[in-house]
Amino acid sequence: MLSRLPYRVQIPLGLSLAVVVAVLLVTAVAAQIFSRTARADTLATVDRAAQLLGAQSLPLLAADDTWRVFALLRNTAALIPGAAVAQARAAVLDSEGRVFASSAPQLLPTAQPLLGHEVSGRPLPAATAVTARVLVERPDGAIALLDPIRSEDGQLLGFTYIEVDAAVFAADWGPLAKPALIGVGLAVFMLVPAGWWVGRRMTAPVITVAQVIEQIGRVEPSELRQQLPRTTDRELGRISAAVEQLISELQVRQQAERRALSAERMAAVGRITAAVAHEINNPLGGLLTATQTLSVHGASEETRKRTLDLLRRGLNQIRTTVAALLPQARIEDRALEIDDFADVVTLACPDVAQRNVQLTTQVEVESALRVPSAALRQVMLNMLLNAVSAAGEPGTVHAELRADADRLVFSVAHAGRALTQDALDSIVTAESGDDPRGLGLWVCREIATQYGGGFEVDTQHHQGTRLVFWMPNREMHEEPVAD
C-alpha cells in the first residue's frame, strides 16, 4: 500500500511510521524491564521474609511451641507479596519435612508431609536433600522457597517454606499503562511532525529534479539548469550533474536536428527547383525549334497554324507545370487529345535528330480520352527524351499510346542498355541529382502515384528497355496521399 503513494509522501510517512514503531518498541522493552524488575523485587522480599522467619522461629521450634510459631507466621506472612489475597503462604516444617505450623492451615494443614511429595502440582525435594536454600520454580511462574533452620551447633531443626502463586509476579499494567500512553502520545506528537519535516526536506531536491526532467524539451535548457538543486550531498549532486549532462546532450541533439532539418529543406527546395527547371526546359527546346520553323516557313498558312497551335499547347503545358507548384492553384485542365501525342513527338524531334535516333510511334485509342493533358504531356515528353538519351547513337526508340474504357497506357522502348526494376527504383529515389534521368523519371513516378496509376519496367521485354506508364482513364482522379 505504501508503494502506491507518491515518493514525496512515502519518505515522510515512512519516517513517521518508524518513529511510532520505535516508540512502541521502547515502551514494550520498558514494560518487559518493569516486569522483570517487579519479579526480582518480589523474590528479594520473599528471601528477606524467609530469613526473618527462620531467625525468629529457631527458638520457638526448639521449644516446640506451635502456637507461637503460628502467630509468628501470621505476622511474617503479611510481609510477603500476595499473602493478603491468598496468593502467598508461609509454613515452618519440622526436621522430617512435615508442616509444624502454617499461615494457611486449610491449604497446608499441620503434620502434612511436604518434602519429598508433590505440592500444588510441583514435586519438592526430600528433607535429606535440602542442605541449603532451594528455590523451586514452576513453569507457570509460581515459586516455592525452602530454607533449612539450624541450631548454633549445626543441628537441623526444621525448614521455612514459602510459596508464591504466579499471579503475584504478573505485572500490574494499570499503573504502567497511563504513563506509557502519555509517553507514546508525547513522542508521536513531537517526533512525527519532525519526521515529516525531515522527510519533506529529503525529498524536496529529488522532486525538483523530477520536475526538471518533466520539462525537458519544453523549456529552455538555460532555465532548466537554473532550476536544478545545488546541494553538497554527493548522491544528489551526482543526480543533478547527470540531469544537467542530459540537458546539454539534448540541446546538442536539438541543434543537430535543426541543422539537419534545414539542410533537408534546402535539399528539397533544390530538388523541386531542379525538377521545375527540367520540366520547363523539356518543351522549350521543341518550342524554340517551332519558332525557327515559323520564321522560315511562316508564309504557309497550314504551317503557320500548326506551329501556332503547337506553341499554344506547349506554353499551356509550361503554365500548368508552374501552377502545380502552388497548392492553392486550381487549374482546369482539358482532356488529352491525339494531337497532344503528336506535339510531344514534335517537341522531341530536335533531340532525336541531334542523337541520330530513329523514332517510331503507334497509337491505338479505343475509347474517349478522359485523362488530364498537361500531366500526360509531361510524362510522355520525359519518357521519350530519356529513351532518346539512353538509346545510343545510332539507336531506335518506339513509343506507343494505347487506351480503352478503363486504362490509358503509354510505353517507350529503346534498344540501349537494359534497365531493371531495381535500377529504376534506385534512380527515382536517389537523393542526389547526379543521374540526368533521375528528375524526369522521378516526375513520372510521382504523377503515376498521384493519379492512382503505375510506372514500371516491362520485365517481358528482352531487348533493351521498355518503360510503361499507366493510369485510369476517368475524369476524376484522387489527390496524392501525403507521406
SVG drawing of the C-alpha trace seen along z (x, -y; Angstrom):
<svg xmlns="http://www.w3.org/2000/svg" viewBox="-15 -35 45 73">
<polyline fill="none" stroke="black" stroke-width="0.4" points="0.0,0.0 2.9,-2.4 4.5,-1.8 1.4,-3.2 1.8,-6.6 3.9,-9.3 7.6,-9.3 7.3,-12.7 4.8,-11.1 6.5,-7.7 9.6,-9.0 7.8,-11.4 5.2,-8.8 7.8,-6.1 9.8,-8.1 6.7,-8.9 5.8,-5.2 9.4,-4.4 9.0,-6.9 5.8,-5.3 7.2,-1.8 10.3,-2.9 8.2,-4.4 6.1,-1.3 9.2,0.9 10.7,-1.3 7.5,-1.1 7.4,2.7 11.0,3.1 10.4,0.8 7.3,2.9 9.4,6.0 12.1,4.5 9.4,3.4 8.0,6.9 11.4,8.4 12.3,5.8 9.0,6.4 9.7,10.2 13.2,9.6 11.8,7.3 9.2,9.9 11.8,12.6 14.0,10.3 11.1,9.6 10.4,13.4 14.1,14.0 14.1,11.4 10.9,12.9 12.4,16.4 15.5,15.1 13.4,13.3 11.1,16.3 14.0,18.7 15.7,16.5 12.6,15.9 11.3,19.5 14.5,21.1 14.0,20.8 10.3,21.5 10.9,24.6 13.5,25.8 10.9,25.2 8.2,27.0 5.9,24.0 3.4,24.5 1.1,21.7 3.8,19.0 5.2,20.3 1.7,20.0 1.4,16.4 4.8,15.6 3.8,17.0 0.7,14.9 2.7,11.7 5.5,12.6 3.3,13.7 1.9,10.2 5.3,9.1 5.1,11.5 3.5,10.0 0.2,11.7 -0.5,13.0 -3.3,10.6 -5.2,12.1 -4.4,15.7 -1.8,15.9 1.2,16.5 1.7,18.8 4.4,19.5 5.0,22.5 7.5,23.9 8.4,27.6 9.9,30.0 13.1,31.8 11.3,34.6 9.6,32.2 6.1,32.2 4.1,29.0 4.8,27.7 2.6,24.6 1.4,22.6 -0.2,19.2 -2.9,21.1 -3.9,24.2 -6.6,25.0 -4.1,25.3 -1.1,26.5 -2.6,28.5 -0.4,29.3 1.5,32.6 1.1,32.8 4.2,34.2 5.6,31.8 9.2,32.6 9.6,35.4 5.9,35.1 4.2,33.1 2.5,29.9 0.3,27.8 1.4,29.8 5.2,29.5 7.5,32.0 9.5,30.9 12.9,32.3 13.3,34.8 14.3,33.4 17.6,35.1 18.4,33.4 17.9,29.9 21.2,28.7 21.0,25.1 18.4,22.7 16.4,24.1 14.2,22.2 11.7,24.3 10.2,22.6 7.1,23.8 6.6,23.4 3.7,21.0 5.9,18.7 5.0,19.7 7.8,20.4 8.5,22.3 11.4,21.3 12.9,23.8 15.5,22.7 16.9,25.1 16.7,23.9 19.8,25.0 20.8,24.5 24.1,22.9 25.8,26.2 24.5,27.0 21.8,29.4 18.8,29.4 15.7,28.4 13.4,27.8 12.7,25.7 11.0,22.5 8.7,22.9 7.2,20.0 5.2,20.5 4.0,17.6 1.5,18.1 2.2,17.0 -0.4,14.2 1.8,12.3 4.5,12.0 2.2,10.8 2.9,7.1 0.4,4.6 -0.1,2.9 -2.6,0.5 -0.2,-1.9 2.2,-1.5 -0.3,-2.0 -1.2,-5.6 2.4,-7.0 3.3,-4.7 0.4,-6.1 1.3,-9.6 4.9,-9.0 3.8,-7.4 1.5,-10.3 4.1,-12.9 6.7,-11.1 4.3,-10.9 3.2,-14.5 6.8,-15.7 8.6,-13.2 6.0,-12.6 6.0,-16.2 9.8,-16.3 10.0,-13.1 7.5,-14.5 9.6,-17.8 12.8,-15.9 11.3,-13.6 10.0,-16.6 13.4,-18.2 15.0,-14.9 12.6,-14.5 12.5,-18.2 15.6,-18.0 14.5,-14.8 11.1,-16.3 12.8,-19.3 15.0,-17.1 11.9,-15.1 10.1,-18.4 13.1,-19.5 13.2,-16.2 9.4,-16.5 10.1,-19.9 13.0,-18.8 12.1,-19.5 9.5,-22.1 11.6,-24.7 14.8,-26.4 17.9,-24.4 19.4,-27.5 16.2,-27.9 16.2,-24.2 19.8,-24.4 18.9,-27.2 16.1,-25.1 18.4,-22.2 19.0,-22.0 22.5,-22.9 23.5,-20.7 26.6,-19.4 25.2,-15.9 27.3,-13.7 24.4,-11.4 22.0,-14.3 24.9,-16.1 25.5,-13.2 21.9,-13.1 21.8,-16.8 25.1,-16.5 23.6,-13.6 20.4,-15.6 22.5,-18.6 24.5,-16.4 21.3,-15.0 20.1,-18.6 23.3,-19.5 23.3,-16.4 19.6,-17.0 20.4,-20.6 23.2,-19.5 20.9,-16.9 18.2,-19.5 20.7,-21.8 21.9,-19.0 18.2,-18.1 17.5,-21.7 20.6,-21.8 19.6,-18.5 16.0,-19.7 17.3,-23.0 19.6,-21.0 16.8,-18.7 14.5,-21.6 17.2,-23.2 17.8,-19.9 14.0,-19.5 13.9,-23.1 16.8,-22.4 15.3,-19.2 12.0,-20.9 13.8,-23.8 15.7,-21.3 12.6,-19.4 10.8,-22.6 13.7,-23.7 13.8,-20.2 10.1,-20.2 10.2,-23.6 13.4,-23.0 11.9,-19.8 9.2,-21.6 11.3,-24.7 13.7,-23.0 10.9,-21.9 9.2,-25.3 12.3,-27.1 12.6,-24.8 9.0,-25.6 9.7,-29.3 12.5,-28.8 10.3,-26.7 7.7,-29.5 10.2,-32.2 11.5,-30.1 8.2,-28.6 5.8,-31.2 4.4,-32.0 2.4,-28.8 -0.9,-29.1 -1.1,-25.5 2.4,-25.6 1.8,-28.8 -1.5,-27.5 0.0,-24.1 3.1,-25.8 1.0,-28.3 -1.2,-25.5 1.9,-23.7 3.3,-26.8 0.0,-27.4 -0.2,-23.9 3.4,-23.9 3.2,-27.1 0.0,-25.9 1.9,-22.9 4.6,-25.1 2.0,-27.3 0.2,-24.2 3.5,-22.8 4.4,-26.0 0.9,-26.4 1.0,-22.9 3.7,-24.1 1.1,-26.4 -1.1,-24.3 -3.9,-26.9 -3.9,-26.9 -6.8,-25.0 -6.0,-24.8 -8.8,-23.5 -7.0,-21.2 -8.5,-19.8 -8.6,-16.2 -5.8,-14.6 -6.1,-14.6 -4.3,-12.7 -2.7,-15.9 -1.0,-16.2 0.9,-13.0 1.9,-14.4 3.0,-17.6 5.2,-15.6 6.8,-13.8 7.4,-17.2 8.9,-18.6 11.3,-15.7 12.4,-15.9 15.4,-18.2 16.9,-15.7 16.0,-12.8 17.8,-14.5 20.8,-15.5 21.4,-12.0 20.8,-10.2 17.9,-8.1 15.1,-6.5 11.8,-7.2 8.7,-5.2 5.2,-5.6 2.0,-3.7 -1.4,-4.9 -4.4,-2.6 -7.2,-4.5 -10.4,-2.6 -12.3,-4.9 -12.6,-8.6 -9.6,-10.0 -10.5,-11.4 -7.1,-12.0 -5.5,-15.4 -3.5,-16.6 -0.8,-18.6 0.2,-15.7 0.3,-13.2 2.2,-15.5 4.7,-16.0 5.0,-12.2 5.2,-11.4 7.9,-14.0 10.0,-13.0 9.9,-9.3 10.5,-10.0 13.5,-12.3 15.0,-9.8 14.6,-6.9 16.3,-9.0 19.1,-9.7 19.5,-6.1 19.1,-4.6 22.7,-5.4 23.9,-6.5 22.6,-5.3 19.6,-3.9 15.9,-3.2 13.0,-4.3 9.4,-3.1 6.6,-5.0 3.1,-3.6 -0.1,-5.2 -3.0,-2.8 -6.3,-3.5 -9.5,-1.7 -12.5,-2.5 -10.6,-1.6 -7.0,-2.4 -4.5,-4.6 -1.0,-3.1 2.0,-4.9 5.2,-3.0 8.6,-3.7 11.1,-1.1 14.7,-1.5 17.5,0.9 20.0,-0.7 21.4,0.6 18.8,2.7 17.3,1.1 16.0,3.3 13.1,2.5 15.6,2.2 17.7,-0.2 14.6,-2.3 13.7,-2.4 17.2,-3.5 17.1,-6.3 13.7,-7.7 14.5,-7.5 18.1,-8.9 18.8,-11.9 21.4,-13.4 20.8,-14.7 23.8,-13.2 21.8,-10.9 20.4,-13.0 17.5,-10.6 16.5,-11.0 14.4,-14.1 12.3,-13.1 11.7,-9.5 11.0,-10.8 8.3,-13.1 6.8,-10.2 6.6,-8.1 5.1,-11.0 2.4,-11.6 1.6,-7.9 1.2,-7.8 -0.9,-11.0 -3.4,-9.7 -3.6,-6.1 -1.5,-4.6 1.9,-2.9 5.3,-3.4 7.5,-0.4 9.9,1.6 8.4,4.3 10.3,7.4 8.9,9.3 10.9,7.1 14.2,8.8 16.0,6.4 16.9,3.1 14.4,1.4 10.7,0.8 9.2,-1.6 5.4,-1.5 3.3,-4.3 -0.4,-3.7 -3.3,-5.5 -7.1,-5.0 -9.0,-6.5 -11.5,-8.5 -12.4,-12.1 -11.9,-12.4 -8.6,-11.5 -7.6,-11.2 -5.3,-13.7 -1.8,-12.4 -1.6,-10.8 0.8,-12.6 3.6,-10.5"/>
</svg>
